[in-house]
Amino acid sequence: MSDTIAPSGDSARELFLAAGMRLYPSHGYQRLSVRLLAAEAGLSPGMFHHLFASKEAFVAEVLQRKYDAAFAELQLQVRPGRGVRENLRDALRFLAFFTRAHLDWVVQVFADAESVAAVREFMRQYAGMRHIALILDLLARAERQGLLVPAAPVQRSSFLMGAVLAPLLIGSRLQAAGLLPDFLAADFVPQVMDEAAVAQRIDWALDALFLQEVR
């Protein structure tokens, strides 16, 4: 008779979620089978079905857990008593470096959102609202202080996200697919992906939005 003690419901749940955190970036929704999760967690597939309503609900919880940890760090970039431009700069830096470090997650989430309702709803109602709302709030504060060039709020936020994040997301996918021309591919990492390049794009973008006389 084995001396192994079966984990409680709470600890088994944590084992499955930890397995999902490890496997989701490389497998995505379609290849993340219950059997694979159970093997990774060292538990039975039947335990998974006992703990989670569906694979969709499980993946949504994995994504929420990943996002909550990141959003908590993002909130720390906004410090009371500091200038709004500095807070906006550091928030954008965090978003950029998080995206760069977790491109596998980002790519899988966007791919799954096309066909998995729970992932699509997560992006639209949960993740999509929180970090963008934080950026919009910082921009609104800057506007109330008379610091910004006149523009619509969504125009400002989409400009910032496009200037800072789009090269990381689009460029990296083109590079991974071998679609960047040779003369661009050779310099893509140092001139687009590295820390100095990201910081420079953020400064350029903020320079474009903030009035010159208050820089």
C-alpha positions in Angstrom: 0.0 0.0 0.0 1.4 3.4 -1.1 2.3 6.0 1.6 1.6 8.8 -0.9 -1.0 11.3 0.4 -3.3 12.7 -2.2 -3.3 16.5 -2.3 -6.3 18.4 -1.0 -8.6 20.2 -3.4 -6.9 23.5 -2.8 -3.4 22.2 -3.3 -4.4 20.1 -6.3 -6.0 23.2 -7.8 -2.7 25.0 -7.3 -0.8 22.2 -8.9 -3.0 22.3 -12.0 -2.8 26.1 -12.3 1.0 26.0 -11.9 1.1 23.3 -14.7 -1.0 25.6 -16.8 1.3 28.5 -16.2 4.2 26.4 -17.4 2.6 24.8 -20.4 0.2 27.5 -21.9 2.9 29.7 -23.5 4.3 26.8 -25.6 1.0 24.9 -26.2 -1.8 27.4 -26.4 -5.4 26.4 -25.8 -5.8 23.8 -28.6 -2.7 21.6 -27.6 -3.2 22.0 -23.8 -5.1 18.8 -23.2 -6.4 17.8 -19.8 -4.3 14.6 -20.0 -1.1 16.8 -20.6 -2.0 19.1 -17.7 -2.6 16.1 -15.4 0.7 14.5 -16.3 2.5 17.8 -15.7 0.8 18.3 -12.3 1.2 14.7 -11.3 -2.5 14.3 -10.8 -5.3 12.4 -12.5 -7.5 13.8 -15.4 -10.5 13.0 -13.2 -9.2 15.4 -10.6 -9.1 18.2 -13.2 -12.7 17.7 -14.1 -13.6 17.7 -10.4 -11.9 21.1 -9.8 -12.6 23.0 -13.0 -15.8 23.5 -14.9 -14.1 23.2 -18.3 -10.8 23.7 -20.0 -12.0 27.1 -21.1 -12.6 28.2 -17.6 -9.2 26.8 -16.5 -7.3 28.7 -19.2 -9.2 31.9 -18.4 -8.1 31.4 -14.8 -4.5 30.8 -15.8 -4.5 34.0 -17.9 -6.1 36.0 -15.1 -3.5 34.8 -12.6 -0.7 35.8 -15.0 -2.2 39.1 -15.7 -3.0 40.0 -12.1 0.6 39.5 -11.1 1.8 41.7 -14.0 -0.9 44.4 -13.3 0.1 44.6 -9.7 3.7 45.4 -10.8 2.4 47.9 -13.3 0.5 49.7 -10.6 3.8 50.1 -8.6 5.2 52.2 -11.4 2.6 55.0 -10.6 3.9 56.7 -7.5 2.0 59.4 -5.6 3.7 62.7 -5.5 5.7 62.2 -8.7 5.1 64.0 -12.0 2.6 62.5 -14.3 5.0 62.3 -17.2 7.5 60.3 -15.1 4.7 57.9 -14.0 3.5 57.5 -17.6 7.1 56.9 -18.8 7.7 54.2 -16.2 4.3 52.5 -16.8 5.1 52.4 -20.6 8.5 51.0 -19.8 7.0 48.2 -17.7 4.5 47.3 -20.4 7.1 47.2 -23.1 9.6 45.1 -21.1 6.9 42.8 -19.9 5.7 42.3 -23.5 9.2 41.7 -24.7 9.9 39.1 -21.9 6.6 37.3 -22.4 6.0 37.4 -26.2 5.2 33.7 -26.1 2.2 34.4 -23.8 1.1 37.4 -25.8 1.2 35.6 -29.1 -0.7 32.6 -27.8 -3.4 34.8 -26.2 -4.0 36.7 -29.4 -4.1 33.5 -31.4 -6.5 31.8 -29.0 -8.8 34.8 -28.8 -9.9 34.2 -32.4 -11.5 30.9 -31.6 -11.8 30.5 -27.8 -14.7 32.5 -26.3 -13.2 32.5 -22.8 -9.9 34.0 -24.0 -11.7 36.6 -26.1 -13.8 37.6 -23.1 -10.7 37.7 -20.9 -9.0 40.1 -23.3 -12.1 42.3 -23.8 -13.6 42.5 -20.4 -10.6 42.0 -18.1 -7.1 42.5 -19.4 -8.1 44.9 -22.1 -9.8 47.3 -19.7 -7.3 47.5 -16.8 -3.9 48.5 -18.2 -5.4 50.7 -20.9 -7.6 52.4 -18.3 -4.4 53.1 -16.2 -2.7 54.7 -19.2 -5.9 56.7 -20.0 -6.1 57.9 -16.4 -2.5 59.1 -16.5 -3.2 60.9 -19.7 -6.3 62.5 -18.3 -4.3 63.8 -15.3 -1.8 65.3 -17.7 -4.6 66.9 -19.7 -6.2 68.4 -16.6 -2.8 69.9 -15.7 -2.6 71.5 -19.2 0.5 69.5 -20.2 -0.7 67.8 -23.4 -1.1 68.7 -27.0 -4.9 68.7 -27.8 -6.1 65.3 -29.0 -8.8 62.8 -28.3 -8.1 60.4 -25.4 -8.2 57.2 -27.4 -6.1 58.8 -30.1 -3.4 59.6 -27.5 -3.4 56.1 -25.9 -3.4 54.3 -29.3 -0.5 56.4 -30.5 1.5 55.5 -27.3 0.8 51.8 -27.6 1.5 51.8 -31.3 4.8 53.7 -30.9 6.1 51.6 -28.0 4.6 48.1 -28.3 3.8 47.6 -32.0 7.5 47.2 -33.1 8.0 44.6 -30.4 4.9 42.6 -31.3 4.8 43.0 -35.1 8.5 43.1 -35.7 9.3 40.1 -33.6 6.6 38.0 -35.4 8.0 39.0 -38.8 11.5 38.1 -37.6 10.4 34.8 -36.2 8.7 34.0 -39.5 11.8 35.0 -41.5 9.9 37.7 -43.2 12.2 40.7 -42.3 14.5 41.7 -45.1 18.1 41.0 -44.4 19.1 44.6 -44.1 16.4 45.0 -41.3 16.9 41.6 -39.6 20.5 42.2 -38.8 19.8 45.3 -36.7 16.3 44.4 -35.5 17.3 43.4 -31.9 19.7 46.2 -31.1 17.7 48.9 -32.8 14.2 47.8 -31.8 14.1 45.3 -29.0 16.9 46.3 -26.6 16.3 48.4 -23.5 17.8 51.6 -24.9 15.8 51.4 -28.1 12.5 50.9 -26.2 13.4 53.8 -23.8 14.1 56.1 -26.8 10.7 55.3 -28.5 9.0 56.1 -25.2 10.7 59.4 -24.9 9.9 60.3 -28.6 6.3 59.4 -28.0 6.0 61.5 -24.9 7.8 64.4 -26.5 5.1 64.3 -29.2 2.2 64.4 -26.7 3.6 66.8 -24.1 3.7 70.5 -24.8 7.3 71.8 -25.4 7.2 74.6 -22.8 6.4 72.2 -20.0 9.0 69.5 -20.8 
